[in-house]
Amino acid sequence: MVERLVLVRHGDAEFFGPEGTDESRRLTKKGKKALKKAFPSTFAPLRDEGDLSMWVSPAVRALETAEVAADALGFDVRDFDLHVSLYEQDDDEFLAELSAEGDGCVVAVGHIPFMHRMLWSLTGEDVPFSKGSVACVRFEEGDLTRGTLEWFVEGPDD
């Protein structure tokens, strides 16, 4: 069973992607730089996590955010698991995927309002989920419907 779920909102992104689609929007240079500065300390509590999976929305800005997070964790970017449920913000599908996951910790990189909604529904905590924010939820006794907010780091100022 998943013991921890780490919800990560992507960093500051451009308004329009090069292909004219929402999915192709990239991080701004300033947004990527802010994440590179903040994420090493943000992800420090997870550096020694033995069983870690990284789930990522297929949107370019989420993939770029995940790359920065992976670097901070010493995680191989080839090991990302793309989850369309994160881009489509499908709560039921995401929770079903989480239930099917093995033991350990899942780091999920996605979007608003999904990240805020998921944190609130799992913990009852209503915290600001600015760009680049990271929240760690701990689950106890095999119940993936109810967790405790273990820690939260608000996103960096751009």
C-alpha positions in Angstrom: 0.0 0.0 0.0 1.1 3.5 -0.7 2.3 5.1 2.6 2.9 8.6 1.3 1.5 10.7 -1.6 3.5 13.8 -2.5 1.4 16.3 -4.6 3.4 18.7 -6.7 1.9 21.6 -8.6 3.9 22.5 -11.7 6.0 25.7 -11.8 5.3 29.0 -13.5 4.5 28.3 -17.2 4.1 30.4 -20.3 0.6 31.4 -21.3 0.8 29.8 -24.8 2.6 26.7 -25.8 4.7 26.6 -29.0 2.1 24.3 -30.6 -0.8 26.5 -29.5 -2.1 23.9 -27.1 -2.4 23.9 -23.3 -0.5 20.6 -23.1 2.5 22.1 -24.9 3.0 25.0 -22.5 6.5 25.1 -21.0 7.9 26.4 -17.8 9.2 30.0 -18.0 12.9 30.4 -17.6 12.3 32.3 -14.4 9.9 29.6 -13.2 12.4 26.8 -13.9 15.1 28.7 -12.1 12.9 29.2 -9.1 12.2 25.5 -8.9 15.9 24.6 -9.2 16.6 26.8 -6.3 13.8 25.7 -4.1 13.4 22.0 -4.8 16.6 20.6 -3.2 15.4 21.7 0.2 11.8 21.0 -0.5 12.5 17.4 -1.4 15.1 16.8 1.3 12.7 14.7 3.5 12.3 12.2 0.6 16.0 11.7 -0.4 16.3 8.5 1.6 12.9 7.2 0.6 13.5 3.6 -0.5 10.5 2.9 -2.8 9.7 6.0 -4.7 7.5 6.3 -7.9 7.1 9.5 -9.9 3.8 10.0 -11.7 3.6 12.9 -14.1 0.9 14.6 -16.1 1.8 14.4 -19.9 1.7 18.3 -20.1 5.2 19.7 -20.9 5.2 22.1 -17.9 4.5 19.1 -15.5 7.2 17.0 -17.2 9.7 19.9 -16.8 8.7 20.3 -13.2 9.2 16.6 -12.6 12.7 16.7 -14.2 13.7 19.4 -11.6 12.1 17.4 -8.8 13.9 14.2 -10.0 17.2 16.0 -10.0 16.6 17.2 -6.5 15.8 13.6 -5.5 18.6 11.9 -7.5 15.8 10.1 -9.4 16.3 8.8 -13.0 14.0 10.8 -15.3 13.5 7.7 -17.5 11.5 6.2 -14.6 8.6 8.6 -14.8 5.1 7.1 -15.1 2.8 9.3 -17.3 -0.7 9.5 -15.8 -3.3 11.1 -18.0 -5.6 11.2 -14.9 -3.3 14.0 -13.6 -3.8 16.1 -16.8 -7.5 15.3 -17.0 -7.8 15.9 -13.3 -9.9 12.8 -12.9 -10.1 12.1 -9.1 -11.7 8.7 -9.4 -9.2 7.4 -12.0 -6.3 8.8 -10.0 -7.4 7.2 -6.8 -8.0 3.9 -8.6 -4.4 4.0 -9.9 -3.1 4.9 -6.5 -5.0 1.9 -5.0 -3.3 -0.4 -7.5 0.2 0.9 -6.7 2.5 -1.1 -4.5 4.2 0.0 -1.3 6.1 3.2 -0.9 5.8 6.8 -1.9 4.2 8.3 -5.0 5.3 11.8 -6.1 2.6 13.1 -8.4 3.2 16.2 -10.5 0.1 17.9 -11.9 -2.2 20.9 -12.0 -4.7 23.1 -10.2 -7.4 22.7 -9.2 -6.8 18.9 -9.0 -3.8 19.2 -6.5 -5.8 21.5 -4.1 -8.9 19.4 -4.4 -7.0 16.1 -3.8 -5.2 17.5 -0.8 -8.4 18.8 0.7 -10.4 15.6 0.0 -7.7 13.3 1.5 -6.8 15.4 4.6 -9.4 18.1 5.1 -6.6 20.7 4.9 -7.3 23.8 2.8 -3.9 25.3 2.0 -2.8 27.6 -0.9 -1.4 25.6 -3.7 0.6 28.2 -5.6 2.8 27.2 -8.5 5.6 24.9 -7.4 3.9 24.0 -4.1 4.5 20.5 -2.6 2.4 18.7 -0.1 3.1 15.3 1.5 0.2 13.2 2.7 0.8 10.2 5.0 -1.7 7.3 4.9 -2.2 5.0 7.9 -3.7 1.5 8.2 -4.3 0.9 4.5 -6.9 3.7 4.0 -6.1 5.7 0.9 -9.2 7.8 1.3 -8.0 9.5 4.5 -4.6 10.8 5.2 -2.7 13.3 7.3 -0.8 16.3 5.9 2.8 15.5 7.0 4.4 18.6 5.5 3.7 21.4 3.0 6.1 23.8 1.2 4.6 26.7 -0.6 5.9 27.3 -4.1 8.8 29.6 -4.6 8.3 33.3 -5.4 9.2 33.8 -9.1 
